[in-house]
Amino acid sequence: MATANDTDGDVLVRVENVVKYFPVKAGGFLRHTVGQVHAVDDVSLVIERGKTLGLVGETGSGKSTLARCVAGLIPVTSGRVFLNGTDISRLSRSAMRPLRREVQMIFQDPYSSLNPRRRVGAIIGDPFAIHKTATGAERKRMVQELMERVGLNPEHFNRFPAEFSGGQRQRIGVARALALRPKLIICDEPVSALDVSIQAQVLNLLSDLQTEYGLSYLFIAHDLEVVRHVSDKVAVMYLGRIGEAAPADALYGQPRHPYTVALLSAAPAADPDAAAARQRIILTGDVPSPIDPPAGCRFHPRCPKAEDICRRVEPPLVTHEDSDLDPARTAVGTDGQPLEEAGPGVPGIPGGEAHVTACHFPVQPGESLASASAATIAAERESA
Amino acid sequence: MTLLEVKDLNVSFQTADGVVRAVRGVSFDVEPGRTLGIVGESGSGKTVLTQTLLGLTPGAQVWGSAMFEGANLLELPDAELRKVRGARISVIFQDPLTSLHPLYKIGWQISEMIRAHDRSVSKKEAATRTVDLLRRVGIPKPDTRVNDYPHQFSGGMRQRAMIAMALALEPKLIIADEPTTALDATVQAQILDLLLRLQQDLGTALIMITHDLGVVADIADDVMVMYAGRAAEKAPKREIFYHPHHPYTKGLLESIPSSSAAGGRLKPIPGQPPSLINLPAGCKFHPRCSYAFAKCKTGDDPVLRPIDDGGAHESACWLPAESAGLSAEAEQLRTETAALGHEPVPAKGQPVGRHRAPDGGATKPGAAANNEGSVA
C-alpha cells in the first residue's frame, strides 16, 4: 500500500495510526500527570478527493479530536497525517501556514464561532487578510461574491452576526471556510444547532458547493440520517477507535459491528410504523471513561454478544466473511489496486471501498441482537 | 374524563422591542394515560406554553383557561399551584445538569422533594422511597449511588435521576421538555424506553415537547405541530405522519433526510420563521408556503378546523380538507387550489381520501368548534 507518495490518485488525506492523548493533571502545586485521556487511539483512515467521509460516534468518542488532528490544529501524540502526500503532523508553524488554506473548518455553534463585535464582511474577509491574497476593494468584491454564493445578501456586508438568524450565521461560517478555495472542509456537527427546516437548506448548500468546487468533506455528526444523506463512506468511532467503516450503503444496509447495529436501531425515525416495527437494541450502561478504556474490545462491557475473547483480545479492523453485500470483493481499493483477492480477514483502511469491522463476532445478515440485549438487560436488573 | 383541558391560551411578554406574542390562542386536551407530542422549531412557543401552565413564566400576560382536575391552573393562587406542581404535574427539563443542584447529593434532592410536599413522611422513609425510585429508573446500585453528587452521574444517569424525581409523588401528568435532546442516540433510546415503560406501569399522562419528529413517531399518541405561537395541525400520530394537511407539517416531514431520499436533494422549507414581535398579516406561515394564495396573505389568520369526519384531525390552513396527504393527487389539488386562489371547500361531511387508517384519536370532536369562535 502506498504511503507517503500518494500525491496523485484519489486520496487527499491519509491518516496513519494517529494517537492523541491528553494528560490528566493532579491538582495542587506540582500538577504532575496522573493519567491520560485516550481521545484518539491508533486511528487510520483516508479521505478521497471530491468525496465525503462521514464520522459517527457518541460524545467522547474522539471524533472532534480526530478532526482537529487532521486540520493540524493540535499536535498528534504519534502517527502521521498526510495531506496531498505531505506529512503535516511534524511541520513547523511557518511550514504549515501555506498548507492551512487547504483545510478549513465549519463549527457546530454558529453563535459562538463568529466574533459578535466584528462585521460580517470583516469576518469573511479574514482568510484573505491572513494569507495576504487580496486587499481593499478587491477583497470586498471577493467577500461579496462569497456571500452571494452561500445565499446571503451581499448588501449585508456591514452587519453584525447578531443581526442574522442561526441558519444565516452558519452560511457565514461556510463562506469563511470557502474563502481560500480549500480542498478539504471539516464540518464538525454543522447542522445540529439548526432547526429541521433550516438544516435541509444548509445541507443542500454544502452539497452544491461540493459539486461546484470539487471539495472533500470530513463530516462529523451524531445524526445518523444526516450522515447517511451526505456521505460516500462512513466510519463509526467508539472510545477513540474506529469500530466499523464502509461505503455508506453497505454500512447502513448491512452493519456488522454490534455497536453500529445498536446505534442504527436507536436512531429515531420519523415514521411511526417503522418505529413500531423496529427491534430496538437497548444498550446497557454508559460509555466507559476514556482515561481507563476497557481491555480487549472497547465495546465489550456493553456488547450483547461479548464473550471471553472480547475481554482479552482487541479485534483488528478487517473484512469479514459471507459479506456478499460487501463491495470489497469486486471493487477497487483506494490505492488503485483491485481488491478481488480480498476475502475475510484482510485489513482495510477506513474511508476506502472495503467494509471493515473490528469485532470477533460480527453480526451476521438476518441475525437479531434484540433478544440478546433483552437478556442482558434482564440479567442486569436481577443483579441490581 | 379529560385530565387537562387547555382553552384559548395566550401568552405575551412585554420587552423593550415590543410585545412578544409567544403563544396565540392554543387549545388542546390531554387524556389520562396518553401521550401528547408537541412539535415545533425554536421560538414556536412550545416551551412557553407548558411553563405557563405551571406558573413558571413570571412577568407574562396570560389569558385563557387550563382546567386540571377541576381547577383552572392559570387562576390558582401561588400556594395552591405549588401543591400541584411536582406532585400532580411534574416536569422533566432538557438539561439534567442544570436542573440538579450541584452541591447536594442526588438522594437528598429527591427525598427533599418528597418531604417538601408531605411533611408527615419521615426522613428515613423518604430515603427508602428514594432508593426504590432510583432502582425503578434503572440506576445500578441505588443504595450507594444516592450518596453521589450530580457531577458523579453521567448525562443519561442524571436524566434518569430527574425522571425518578418526577415520578416521586406519582403525578397524573408529566411534562417532558426535550428530555433527550442533550443525550446521545443510544442513551436517548434508553430514556425513551424507560419513559414508555413507566407510563404503561403507572398510567401517567405525558406531554412530550420536542423538535425531533423521530421522538414523536416513537412515543406519542397524538401530535400537535406548533408554528409561530399557534397550533398549525393537531391529529393522532399516524395522521400527522402519513396524512398531513398543513403545508408546514408536510414541509417538516419532507426536510428530514431519510433513507428513501439518500444522496438526493433535500426539500427544505424556504425562508426563516417570523419574528414574534412583528408577525406577518394573514396566515403566519404564508411567506414560506408554496401554496399561499390571496386569502392566506391578507385574510384572517386561519385557526384549527376539523378536516376529517371524526374531527380528530384538525389543521389551521385554508387549503381544502381533501388536499391532505402526501400522494400525487393531494399535491395536484393543493397546487390547483393555490393557482385559483379558491375559497376553502366546507370541511364537514366531505369524504376524505385516506392512505392508511388512523388509530384512535383522543381529541374531543367539540374542541375545535370552541376554538373557532374564541380567536381574536
Interface residues (C-beta under 8 A of the other chain):
Chain A: E58 T59 S165 G166 G167 Q168 D195 V196 S197 I198 Q199 A200 Q201 L203 N204 S207 H222 L224 E225 V226 R228 H229 A248 D249 Y252 A262 L263 S265 A266 A267 P268 A269 A270 D271 P272 D273 A274 A275 R280 I282 L283 G285 D286 V287 E380 R381 A384
Chain B: E41 S42 R135 G138 P140 K141 P142 S154 G155 G156 M157 D184 A185 T186 V187 Q188 A189 Q190 L192 D193 H211 D212 L213 G214 V215 V216 A217 D218 K237 R238 F241 Y242 G251 L252 L253 S255 I256 P257 S258 S259 A261 A262 G263 R265 L266 K267 P268 I269 P270 Q272 P273
